[in-house]
Amino acid sequence: MVSVERVSFQTDGHEADERLVREYVLPAMDRLESVDGCRGVRFSRFGRDPRYDRSEIVLGIYGDYEAVIERERSRWDELVADGLAGSWSREGPPFPDQPESVRAVQRQAYLFGSHAARTVYDLFDDPPALVDEVTDDAGRRYGMWTALHVLTNNLGYGPEGEVDAYELLLRDRLVALTEIRDHEFVRSRIDDLRSELDDLETTVDELESAGGFDYYDGPE
């Protein structure tokens, strides 16, 4: 099992998170991963949690994290001195009570998510919202959610597995929102989802009656 250590950088909120990510975290990833023995670096943002008046960026360092920390700690001290972070501290490994198989999958997912996020920063100065106000003629709203489908499709995952993943993700985020917001907010969103599912079932019935629709015509 690959060992891991988390390093937390406290900040003053979303704008400070954004600055730290752009000015330090993203440029540092390749340098940190080039340290002999490092098996990957990922980062997580926590600035969207309204329960706290401060936020944090957490680096996850896999492999020989002691070598990475020894090489980088003076830069972290400079981040604090320059005001990009309020402080930094070591936080130990994530998910210590999880089975090794779960931690192995989480490592892959977090590393991929971090590097994919860096690609978005590299490509776009102002990426669209997850669900944007842009709509088609049928009123369907678009946004970065479309990229989630394109990504899973281009990695070779099938639509059934994609639906299973979104079901798990939806449940995970709604449970988290019971703490980040409140239980009544989540109950309201569940009611909204029930209504959306009823509408979806109606759409399926209509498509069946119409004999389907032109989803993909196949290669010529």
N, C-alpha and C positions, 0 to 999 in steps of 0.2 A: 504494500500500500504506500502511495506517495504521501509523504508528510506535508503539512501545510501550516502556515502561521498567518494570522490576520494582523494588519496594522491599520489602526483607526486614526483618521485626521478629522478633528472637530472643526466645524465651520459655522457661519452665521445664517445659513439658509440657502435657498435655491440659487440665487445669483452667485453666492460665494462658492457653492458646489460647482456651478458651471465654469467659473474661472479656474478653480483648482483642477478640474478635469481637463480643460483645454490647455492650460499653461504648464501643468506638471504631469498628470497621470498619463495622458495619451502619448506625449513625447517620450516619456520614461519607459514605456512598456518594452520596446525592443532592447533598450539598454539593460534593463533588469533581467530580461529573459536570456541575454547573452552571457550573464554571469555563469561561470562553470558550476554545474550541479543544479541550476535552476530548471524546474520542469514546467514552468508556466506562471503567468501573472494574470490575475483578473481583478476587477473592481466592482463595487456596489455602491449605489447612491441611496441615501435615506432621508433626503430633504423634503419629501412630500408628506411626512408624518406630522400632522398638526398638534399632536399631543406634547411635543417638545419645542422649546424656544431655540434650540440649536439643532444642527444636523451633522452628518458625518459622511465622509467617503471612506470606504474600507477597501484596502488592498488585500488580496489573497495571494500569498507567495508559496508556490509548490516546489518541493525538492529541498535543496540545501538553502533554506531561508536564512540561516544564520550568516552565510556568506553574502547574501543580498543585503541583509540589514546592516552588516558591518560596512559594506561598500557605500550604502546610500544614506545612512543615518545623519551624516553631516548636511546633506541636502535637505533632509526633513527638518533639521534644526533651522536651516535658512528659510524654509517655507514659513515657519512660525515667526521668525525674526522679521520677515518681509510682509507679514500679515495675510498670507494666502491661507494659513491654517491657524486656528487658535492654539492647538496642541496636537501632539501625536503620541500614540501609545500602542504597545503590543497587547493583543486581545486573545491569543491562543487559537486553537483550531476550531473551525466551524463544525456543527453537527457531530459533536464528539460521541453522542449516544446512538448514532445511526449505524446500521450494519455497514461493513466495508463495501458491499456491493452498491448500496445507495450512495455512499460517499464517492465511489468511483464514477458513477453516472453524474452526480452533481458536479464533480470536477470538470468533466467534459462539457457539461451544459454551461457552467459559469465561464469557463475559458472561451467557449464559442460565443456566448452572449457578449462578453467584453470585447472580443476582437471584432465581432459584427458591429457593435456600437461604434468602435473606432472607425470602421469603414464608413458608417453614416456621417460621422463628423468630417471625414476626409472628403466625402462627396458633396455634401450640402452645407451651406451656411445657415439655411433656415428650413429644416425638413418640415413636411406637413404634419398636422396633428394626427393622432392615431385614428380618429374619426373626424374628418374635415367637413366643412360646410359645402364642399364641392359635390354636386349631384348630377346624375344623368337624367335622361328624359323621363324615366320611370320614378324619379325621386330617390334613387338609391345613393347613399352617401359613401364617399370614398375617402381614403387617407392611408396612413402607414400600415393599417391593418392588412391592406392588400399585399404588402411586402411579406407579411408572415406567411400568407398562402404561397406566394411565389417562391419563397425560401424553402418551405417544406416540399413543394412540388419539385423544385430543381435539385433537391437532395435525394429524390427518388421515393419519398414517402407517399403512400396512397391516401385517397380521400377519406376512407374509413378510419385509418389511424389518425388523420388530421382532426376529424371530428372528436375522436376519443381524447386527443390531447387538449382540445379546446374545452371539452367538458371538465376535465381535471383542472385546467387552468382557471376556468370560470368559478368552480367550487373553491379553489384555493384563494382566489382574490376576494370572493364574497365573504369567506370566513375571516380573512385579514381585515376587511372593512368593518366587521363588527367591533374591532378595536380602534381602527383609524378613524372611523366615523361613529356610528352607533348601531344598535340592533334594529331599531325602527327603520333607519335608512336602508339596511340590507333587506329587511322584509318588504319594503316598498320596491326595491329593485327586483326581488323575486317575483312580486306581483306583475311587474312590467314584463319580466321574462315569460311568465305564464301566458300573458296576452300575446306576446310575440310568437310563442310556440303555437298558440291557437291559430294565429294568422298564417303561420308556416304550414300547418296541417291543411288549412283551406287552400293554400297555394299548391300543395302536393295533389290534392283532389282535383283542382282545376287543370293541372298539368296532365294528370292521368286521363281526364275526360278529353283533353285536346290531343292526346296521343304523344305527349312529350314535347320537347323543344330542341332547337338546334344548338346543343352544347358544344359539340366538336365533330366536325365532318370527317376527320381522319386525314392522313397524308394523301396527296394526289398521286 
